[in-house]
Amino acid sequence: MQPRERFRVVPATALPLPHNPFRCRYAQRYIDLLRAECGLAEGRGWPPRVTRAEELAAGRRFDASLRLEELAACRYHRGDWRAAARAALSALRDVGDWNVWALSERLAGLGLDEVTERWAISLLTDPIYWAEGDLGITNGQHRACALRHSRAPAVPVLGH
């Protein structure tokens, strides 16, 4: 099977909401929302026995709570995600394999700024993993958050 056959193209707005934004500077807000979703008082620790439904409900509330200035302060939201997704899809179409050097070289020739190019490369060399029908992302939920907010028309993801 060719690697590009394993990539699926989905609208960024279809990507699942955060369900464990542990590296996010606002992770404690998510934990507070999750604890509230579970009927627990605020606290530092992850609530015991959390269901996926509770995580996703907290994710919806968390995502809706993010203000534009907070998104702008997040390193994952820096760069032009619409351009990164477009470039990654173009490179995948042109190169069509897991040759990291060839993909990176193709992306370097597109004239993207350094941050956007880095994110575009990450979409192909450290792909977002989202299996169809799964409610959460296995790898790449911070990038998925940035992509969702960018409203990129199409995004490459791995998963069956």
N, C-alpha and C positions, 0 to 999 in steps of 0.2 A: 504494500500500500504506500503510495506517495504521501509524504507528510502533509501537503496542502489538502489532501483528501480528508485529513483528520481535522483540519480547521473548519469551523463553521463561521459564517458571517451573520451577525445579528445586529439589530439597531441598539445603540447604546442605552436607550431608554428601556429596553427589555431586560437588561442585566439586573440580577437580584440586588436588593438593598443590603447595606452592611449588616452583618450579624456577629461580628467580633472585631471592631476596629481598634485592635490592641496597640498599634503604632500611631494612631491618630492623636493629635494634641488634645482633642476633645473626648478621648476615650472614657474619662470619668463621667462625663455627661451621659454617654451611652450606658455605662454601668448603672448609673442612677435611674435612668429610664427603664432598664431591664429589671432592676430590683423593684421598681414601682409596678411594672407589668406582672411580676411574680407576687406582689402584695407584701413586699419586704421593705423595711426602712432603708434609707440611704446608708451607704457604707462603702468601704474601699474594696471589699472582696467580691469576687464573682459569686452570684447566688448559686446555691446547690440545686441540683436536679432541674435544670433549665430545659424547657422544650424548644424545639426549632420554631414553633409558632410564637412563643414568647420572645425569642431572639429576633424574629422578623418583625413582630409588632413594635418592639423597641427600636429596631432599625428604621422602620417607617417614621416613627416619631423623631428619632435622632436626625435622619436625613432632612426632614421638614424643619428642624430647629436650626440648621446651619445657615448663618447669614452670609451674605456676599463677602463681607470683609473677613470673616472667618475662613471661608474657602480660599480667598486670596492669600491668606497667611500660611496656608498648608502647602508643604513642599510637593505633595502629590497633585495638587491642583495647578502648579506652575507649568507653563508651557502651553502650547496650542494643541489641545487634545484632539480637536477635529482634524487638524493637519496631521497629527501623529497617526491617527487611525487611517486616514486616507493614504498616507505614505506607506504604512505597514501593509495595507491591502495591495497597493501598487507593487511593492517589493515582492510580496508573496506571489502575486500573479506573474511577475517577470522572472523571478528566481525559482520559485516553486519547490524549494527543498530546505533541509535543515542546515545548509552550509552557512554557518554563522558569519564567516568572512564575507561571502558573496552578498548575503542579506545586508550586513552592515555597510559594505561598500556601496551597494545600490542606494541605501538610505542616505549615506553621506553625500551622494551626488545630487540630492534633491534640493539643496539650499535651505534646509530647515535650521532654525537656531539650535544651539547646543542642547538646551533642555528638551525641546520638542523632539529632536533627533534621538536623544537617549530614551525617551518614553516610547517612541516608535520602534526602536530596536528591542526594547523590553517586551513589546507586544508579540514579538516573534521568537525571541530567544529565551524568554521566561514567561511563556504565555499565560493568559488568564485561563484557568481551567473551570469550565462550567458544563456539566453534563445536562443534556436536555431533560427538562422536567424536574431537575433538582432545585430546591428552594434557595440554596446558598452556593457561594463560590468557594472552591477548594484553594485556589491560588489566585491572588490578584484583586482582592476586594477593594483595596485602597485605590488602585488604578481604575477599577470599575466604577467607584464612586466619582472619581474625576471625569471619567468618560460619560457617565450618566448626566452629570451636571453640564457637560459640554454639548450634550444632545447630538453627538456625532451620528450621522445617518447609518453608518455601518462600521462594525468592529470585528476583527478576527478573534475567535476564542477556540480553545481546544475542548474537546469533549464529544461524547457520542450521543 
